[in-house]
Amino acid sequence: MISFEANEEQTLIQQSVADFAKSTLAPRVRQFEADRVVAADVKAGAHEMGIGLMGLPEACGGQGLGLVTSVLVEEELGAADAAASFGLPGPGAFGRAVLELGTEEQARDWLADFAAEGGETRFGAVAWSESSPCRDRAGFVTTALRSDAGYVINGKKSFVTNAHSADRFLVFAQVEAEKGWGGIGAFLVKKSAPGVVVGARHDTLGLDAADFGEVSFDNVAVTEADRLLGGADFTKATLRFFAKQSLVVAARAVGVARFAFEIAREHCDTRKAFGKPIGHFQAVAFALADRHMDVESARWLVWKAAHAWDAKLPEKEALIATAQATAHALEASMRCADECVGLHGGSGFIRDLIAEKLMRDAKQLALCTPTAEQLDQVSAALDLGIALDPALVLPTPDVQAIFT
Ligand SMILES: Cc1cc2nc3c(=O)[nH]c(=O)nc-3n(C[C@H](O)[C@H](O)[C@H](O)COP(=O)(O)OP(=O)(O)OC[C@H]3O[C@@H](n4cnc5c(N)ncnc54)[C@H](O)[C@@H]3O)c2cc1C
């Protein structure tokens, strides 16, 4: 039986987050953008509602809700302010990575306090990308070399979401250089650990209320217990993490697409040319219809992929569905935001209207997960039965070396 409806609990959660997003986030979007941070009272409100904690298992103080609920929630946040959806407290990508790669004990040790008192100021971050000169060697420049007590990490990461607000990081690093991708590892590191230095904040095109920056690790000592082994297959666990994380970003992109379409529709209904609303001209009507199709199709694909994970369908099916959903949602949101700017004419370019912000945010969303092309690569590899070579299916850690 096919169902396109959220269940009662999911609908209730979606509605309460939609109310929160409309009443609390949306009116202050420009303030957050100017301040380059989400206001503390809004973070506290989100924490009180448990917004960042829904996907955490109950053993870690969360609600143990699945990805379908997450994507419903993320669409509502994205429709109000995609930037704020990165800047609300909680384990976020860090939590998803720990759950995918770590043991139950590591998850409890590193995630439970997000639900405890003070959780409204807690963030985690994933440090994968690194600015490094183009090179041919597989894996990371950042190293985690074995020591008597565990490992010592050295290197510098870039593009880390919540670099400044996070109090803990999941750091990917090269443990054994000669093994290339087979020699990488993931390590839990507290920001307070000696040798961790949070560096510059990136000045970005959009998503201004979210914080993206550099983090350096200078002889940072971690123990064996701080290494996440990824269960039976580290590459597949890492791929699962990126897939689920990209789906969350895709849901935010659906929110941006939806909002852009809604305000474009409203504008095409009220703005008149030659005596009638511009939406009555065929060229504009076709554009609107296509963007509506973008919103609906992106949402269904995201729901379908989230359901595939929740229902524990075969992993290949869930990965292909996720790659399709994410690639489509990221591109659809950019098309909707671009059209929204264009249909507003010159005023679409003016900051008094929100259209220009949606376009900047949509562009940045499209670059922050594995990109659409990288995900297409995963999908095609699975379709063609090509071995899941990490060099092919994981995002390249070498972001362009502009910060070194
Ligand atoms: C807003 C934002 C948040 C981010 N957050 C984090 C974070 O929290 N932690 C972190 O570690 N990193 C983060 N990143 C970095 C992000 O993961 C990378 O930017 C992303 O994976 C793209 O990689 P790249 O920048 O190296 O681009 P490249 O890999 O250099 O890609 C350049 C172009 O080539 C295309 N391309 C790349 N590979 C292929 C392929 N195999 N086939 C076809 N086309 C391909 C890409 O689609 C893109 O158009 C963030 C980035 C942004 C913009």
The ligand as an SDF file (V2000), in Angstrom:
LIG
                    3D

 53 58  0  0  0  0  0  0  0  0999 V2000
   27.5340   25.7460    3.3300 C   0  0  0  0  0  0  0  0  0  0  0  0
   28.5680   24.7010    3.4060 C   0  0  0  0  0  0  0  0  0  0  0  0
   28.6640   23.8890    4.5390 C   0  0  0  0  0  0  0  0  0  0  0  0
   29.6340   22.8900    4.6140 C   0  0  0  0  0  0  0  0  0  0  0  0
   29.7490   22.1720    5.7690 N   0  0  0  0  0  0  0  0  0  0  0  0
   30.7830   21.3180    5.9080 C   0  0  0  0  0  0  0  0  0  0  0  0
   31.0250   20.6670    7.1670 C   0  0  0  0  0  0  0  0  0  0  0  0
   30.2830   20.8410    8.1290 O   0  0  0  0  0  0  0  0  0  0  0  0
   32.0980   19.8640    7.2690 N   0  0  0  0  0  0  0  0  0  0  0  0
   32.9320   19.6420    6.2190 C   0  0  0  0  0  0  0  0  0  0  0  0
   33.8950   18.8950    6.3880 O   0  0  0  0  0  0  0  0  0  0  0  0
   32.7260   20.2250    5.0080 N   0  0  0  0  0  0  0  0  0  0  0  0
   31.6760   21.0690    4.8380 C   0  0  0  0  0  0  0  0  0  0  0  0
   31.4700   21.7020    3.6330 N   0  0  0  0  0  0  0  0  0  0  0  0
   32.3030   21.3730    2.4760 C   0  0  0  0  0  0  0  0  0  0  0  0
   31.5130   20.4980    1.5030 C   0  0  0  0  0  0  0  0  0  0  0  0
   31.4080   19.1860    1.9850 O   0  0  0  0  0  0  0  0  0  0  0  0
   32.1890   20.5520    0.1420 C   0  0  0  0  0  0  0  0  0  0  0  0
   32.2260   21.8920   -0.3010 O   0  0  0  0  0  0  0  0  0  0  0  0
   31.4080   19.7080   -0.8630 C   0  0  0  0  0  0  0  0  0  0  0  0
   31.5370   18.3610   -0.5550 O   0  0  0  0  0  0  0  0  0  0  0  0
   31.9260   19.9460   -2.2930 C   0  0  0  0  0  0  0  0  0  0  0  0
   33.2800   19.6150   -2.3380 O   0  0  0  0  0  0  0  0  0  0  0  0
   34.3540   20.6420   -2.9120 P   0  0  0  0  0  0  0  0  0  0  0  0
   34.0480   22.0060   -2.3760 O   0  0  0  0  0  0  0  0  0  0  0  0
   35.6950   20.0650   -2.6540 O   0  0  0  0  0  0  0  0  0  0  0  0
   34.0470   20.6940   -4.4510 O   0  0  0  0  0  0  0  0  0  0  0  0
   34.7580   19.8260   -5.5780 P   0  0  0  0  0  0  0  0  0  0  0  0
   34.7420   18.3940   -5.1710 O   0  0  0  0  0  0  0  0  0  0  0  0
   36.0560   20.4580   -5.9400 O   0  0  0  0  0  0  0  0  0  0  0  0
   33.7290   20.0070   -6.7600 O   0  0  0  0  0  0  0  0  0  0  0  0
   33.8290   21.0540   -7.7110 C   0  0  0  0  0  0  0  0  0  0  0  0
   32.7740   20.7880   -8.7750 C   0  0  0  0  0  0  0  0  0  0  0  0
   33.0350   19.5300   -9.3850 O   0  0  0  0  0  0  0  0  0  0  0  0
   31.9040   18.6760   -9.2420 C   0  0  0  0  0  0  0  0  0  0  0  0
   32.3330   17.3090   -8.9370 N   0  0  0  0  0  0  0  0  0  0  0  0
   33.0540   16.9080   -7.8830 C   0  0  0  0  0  0  0  0  0  0  0  0
   33.2250   15.5740   -7.8830 N   0  0  0  0  0  0  0  0  0  0  0  0
   32.5970   15.1310   -8.9820 C   0  0  0  0  0  0  0  0  0  0  0  0
   32.4290   13.8480   -9.5640 C   0  0  0  0  0  0  0  0  0  0  0  0
   32.9310   12.7510   -8.9910 N   0  0  0  0  0  0  0  0  0  0  0  0
   31.7080   13.7780  -10.6980 N   0  0  0  0  0  0  0  0  0  0  0  0
   31.1860   14.8790  -11.2790 C   0  0  0  0  0  0  0  0  0  0  0  0
   31.3120   16.1160  -10.7730 N   0  0  0  0  0  0  0  0  0  0  0  0
   32.0100   16.2390   -9.6560 C   0  0  0  0  0  0  0  0  0  0  0  0
   31.1220   19.2320   -8.0690 C   0  0  0  0  0  0  0  0  0  0  0  0
   29.7450   18.9310   -8.1540 O   0  0  0  0  0  0  0  0  0  0  0  0
   31.3690   20.7200   -8.2030 C   0  0  0  0  0  0  0  0  0  0  0  0
   30.4460   21.2840   -9.1030 O   0  0  0  0  0  0  0  0  0  0  0  0
   30.5070   22.6840    3.5240 C   0  0  0  0  0  0  0  0  0  0  0  0
   30.3870   23.4770    2.3690 C   0  0  0  0  0  0  0  0  0  0  0  0
   29.4530   24.4910    2.3030 C   0  0  0  0  0  0  0  0  0  0  0  0
   29.3730   25.3430    1.0630 C   0  0  0  0  0  0  0  0  0  0  0  0
  1  2  1  0
  2  3  1  0
  2 52  2  0
  3  4  2  0
  4  5  1  0
  4 50  1  0
  5  6  2  0
  6  7  1  0
  6 13  1  0
  7  8  2  0
  7  9  1  0
  9 10  1  0
 10 11  2  0
 10 12  1  0
 12 13  2  0
 13 14  1  0
 14 15  1  0
 14 50  1  0
 15 16  1  0
 16 17  1  0
 16 18  1  0
 18 19  1  0
 18 20  1  0
 20 21  1  0
 20 22  1  0
 22 23  1  0
 23 24  1  0
 24 25  2  0
 24 26  1  0
 24 27  1  0
 27 28  1  0
 28 29  2  0
 28 30  1  0
 28 31  1  0
 31 32  1  0
 32 33  1  0
 33 34  1  0
 33 48  1  0
 34 35  1  0
 35 36  1  0
 35 46  1  0
 36 37  1  0
 36 45  1  0
 37 38  2  0
 38 39  1  0
 39 40  1  0
 39 45  2  0
 40 41  1  0
 40 42  2  0
 42 43  1  0
 43 44  2  0
 44 45  1  0
 46 47  1  0
 46 48  1  0
 48 49  1  0
 50 51  2  0
 51 52  1  0
 52 53  1  0
M  END
$$$$
